[in-house]
Amino acid sequence: MKQIKEYDRDSAVAYARKWALSHNPKYANYEDYGGDCTNYISQCIKVGNIPFDNVGKDVLKKWYWYSDNYRTPTWSAADPFYKYITGNNKKGTDNFGIYARLADYNELEIGDLVQLIHDGKAYHTMIITKVILDGEYLSDYLVCQHTYNLLDYPLSLKQGEKRYIKILGYYNW
């Protein structure tokens, strides 16, 4: 039986902070094509030790970026990304790649994701970069994002309906 491998939350967050206010020139910038937020988030979680997934049956069941012309919609579009990461792996399957699930607000950690949704579809993706506690109580989270770039911005100030995603790790062969 496959074992789940660890997601490197610290590396994902370090990358998020490094590139929050600019763009890594190794990747295309999709700011002019509907937004760069999910492309940026995919880069973050890739640096967090999540390998490319070339195994799925169709392009929406894979996740990779080799070039602007050789990438999946799941890498750079918010709703396909959500469907991929939450539907890709279930315990006991033979799938490969990221393993994530929907989460409650109070169970998020650094490296987990938040999406803004409208009519049930994701249109924006952010990464948790800090958990803010007031004593032992959760007070807020800080997030980084692209498509108007923000570094360590309070999640409580983000408008709109939110969806929370916990990254549990990944499966490898």
C-alpha positions in Angstrom: 0.0 0.0 0.0 1.3 3.5 -0.9 2.4 5.7 1.9 1.5 9.4 2.0 4.6 11.6 1.8 5.1 14.9 3.7 4.3 18.3 2.3 7.1 20.8 3.2 5.0 23.7 4.5 8.0 25.8 5.5 9.5 25.7 2.0 6.1 26.5 0.4 5.7 29.5 2.7 9.3 30.7 2.2 8.7 30.6 -1.6 5.3 32.3 -1.2 6.9 35.2 0.8 9.9 35.5 -1.6 7.7 35.8 -4.7 4.6 37.5 -3.3 5.4 40.9 -4.6 7.1 39.9 -7.9 7.1 37.0 -10.4 9.6 34.2 -10.7 11.0 34.6 -14.2 11.2 30.8 -14.6 7.4 30.7 -15.0 5.0 32.5 -17.2 2.9 35.3 -15.7 -0.9 34.9 -16.4 -1.8 38.3 -14.9 -3.1 39.5 -18.4 -5.0 36.2 -19.0 -7.4 36.2 -16.1 -5.0 36.2 -13.2 -1.8 34.7 -11.9 -3.0 33.6 -8.4 -3.3 29.8 -9.0 -0.1 29.7 -11.1 1.7 31.3 -8.1 0.1 28.9 -5.6 1.0 25.9 -7.7 4.6 27.1 -7.7 4.5 27.4 -3.9 3.2 23.9 -3.3 5.6 22.4 -5.9 8.5 23.9 -3.9 6.8 22.3 -0.9 7.8 18.9 -2.2 4.7 18.1 -4.2 5.8 16.4 -7.4 4.2 17.0 -10.8 1.4 14.6 -11.6 1.5 13.2 -15.2 -0.5 10.1 -14.3 -4.2 11.1 -14.6 -6.5 9.9 -17.4 -7.0 13.3 -18.8 -5.6 16.8 -18.6 -7.9 17.8 -15.7 -6.6 14.8 -13.6 -3.0 15.9 -14.0 -1.0 18.8 -12.6 2.2 20.2 -14.1 3.9 23.1 -15.7 6.9 22.6 -18.0 6.4 25.7 -20.1 3.6 28.1 -21.1 2.7 25.7 -23.9 3.0 22.5 -21.9 1.0 22.8 -18.7 -2.4 21.7 -17.4 -5.4 24.0 -16.6 -5.2 22.5 -13.1 -1.8 24.4 -12.6 -3.1 27.8 -13.4 -6.9 28.0 -13.1 -8.6 28.2 -9.7 -11.6 26.0 -10.2 -9.9 23.2 -12.1 -7.1 23.3 -9.5 -9.6 22.9 -6.7 -11.3 19.9 -8.4 -7.9 18.3 -9.0 -6.4 18.7 -5.5 -9.5 17.7 -3.7 -10.6 14.9 -6.1 -7.2 13.5 -7.0 -6.6 11.2 -4.1 -8.7 9.3 -1.7 -7.3 6.8 0.8 -6.9 3.4 -0.8 -6.8 4.5 -4.4 -4.0 4.0 -6.9 -3.7 7.7 -7.7 -0.5 9.7 -7.8 0.2 13.2 -6.6 -1.2 15.7 -4.1 -3.6 14.6 -1.4 -5.8 17.4 0.0 -9.3 17.9 1.4 -11.7 20.6 2.4 -11.0 21.9 5.9 -12.7 24.0 8.6 -11.4 27.5 9.2 -9.9 26.7 12.6 -7.8 23.7 11.4 -5.6 25.5 8.8 -1.8 25.6 9.1 0.9 27.5 7.2 1.0 26.2 3.6 -2.7 25.4 3.5 -4.9 27.2 0.9 -7.9 29.5 0.8 -10.0 30.1 -2.2 -12.6 32.8 -2.9 -15.7 31.3 -4.5 -18.8 32.6 -6.3 -21.8 30.4 -7.2 -19.8 27.3 -6.0 -16.8 28.0 -8.3 -13.4 29.1 -7.2 -12.0 32.3 -8.8 -9.0 33.1 -6.6 -6.4 31.1 -4.6 -4.2 32.2 -1.6 -1.8 30.5 0.7 -1.7 30.7 4.5 1.7 32.2 5.5 1.1 32.7 9.3 -1.3 31.7 12.0 -2.1 34.6 14.3 -3.0 33.6 17.9 -4.3 35.7 20.7 -2.9 33.7 23.6 -4.1 30.2 22.8 -7.0 31.3 20.6 -7.0 31.7 16.8 -7.2 35.3 15.9 -6.6 35.4 12.1 -4.4 34.1 9.3 -2.0 36.0 7.0 -2.0 35.1 3.3 0.1 35.7 0.3 -1.3 35.9 -3.3 -0.9 37.1 -6.8 -3.4 38.9 -9.0 -2.8 42.0 -7.1 0.1 40.9 -5.2 -0.1 40.7 -1.4 2.5 39.7 1.2 1.2 38.5 4.6 -2.2 40.2 4.3 -4.8 39.5 7.0 -7.3 36.9 5.7 -10.1 38.6 7.8 -9.8 41.6 5.4 -10.6 39.5 2.3 -14.1 40.0 1.1 -16.2 37.1 -0.3 -17.2 33.5 0.4 -14.2 31.4 1.3 -13.3 27.7 0.9 -10.4 26.2 3.0 -8.2 23.5 1.7 -5.8 21.4 3.9 -2.9 19.8 2.1 -2.1 16.5 3.7 0.8 15.5 1.5 1.2 13.4 -1.7 1.4 9.9 -3.0 4.3 8.7 -5.0 5.0 5.4 -6.7 
